[in-house]
Amino acid sequence: MAEQKAKVAFLGLGVMGYPMAGHLKAAGYDVTVFNRTTAKAEAWVAEHGGALGVTPAEAVAGADFVMSCVGNDDDLRQVCVGESGAFAAMKPGAIFVDHTTVSAKVTSELYRAAKEAGLNFVDAPISGGQAGAENGVLSVMCGGDQEAYDAAEPIMQAYSRICRRIGESGAGQMTKMCNQIAIAGVVQGLSEALHFAEKAGLDGRSVVEVISQGAAGSWQMSNRYETMLDDHFDHGFAVDWMRKDLGICLDTADETGASLPVTALVDQFYKDVQKIGGGRWDTSSLIKRLRALD
């Protein structure tokens, strides 16, 4: 007799959550979904099967694991402890895994609230963008109790290339901040290199073909240079969300005493992109700011 798969709830069906929940269903899990806009959840059920909860509380009833991927701190609080929130309806000992990029402060708050409710909470922000979610190859960086992480890791393997516990509660969010800090500087450097090539009259594709094979190579270069050269910026994580994340990084740096001069500068460059109407462009649109200065 085949082993019965865990019952899983997935809260939040945005560009990341929608395909992630699909991978869970494809892996054989019993999945119930919730989305603030119910039509999105109805579309997911029509495509994948499974069940729909009209509130977080309804979606998580009887679930062994609850995964969330929502917008920001306030959204996460709402689905966890707001009206018809998940925590009050989860069964004792169930594990809540949060894939949202949020502050370490709200993570600590909800970790404590989960413990008081007899639940487990793992912070598990993700990296890899929409394509990573659709292809099931996300990087997942986790914080929380070892036992809860060990139980949840096989579930997360359905949509991850690598999934690792970095440390205690909050360590996952801190690691995601490192990820965003590193991306900010790399994208700005790539933008300047391509802009310089354009101003120097060089063929950008030929330039990248050569320099990507050396020390300048990066994921951003390999995956974004062509769309940057073609002035197309609808290929992933939006500037509005990046500014939210960098704001979290900068606030946390103030608390920890870390110095992030490049991150602070690039955050202001993204603000400039917002001002020229690029809030929903992807993060490689930093080059648009340079072109706008011409």
Helices and strands as residue ranges (DSSP letters): E 7-11, H 17-26, E 30-34, H 38-48, E 51-52, H 56-60, E 65-68, H 73-81, E 95-98, H 104-116, E 120-123, E 126-127, H 129-135, E 138-143, H 146-156, G 157-159, E 160-167, H 171-199, H 204-211, H 219-229, H 239-256, H 261-275, G 283-285, H 286-292
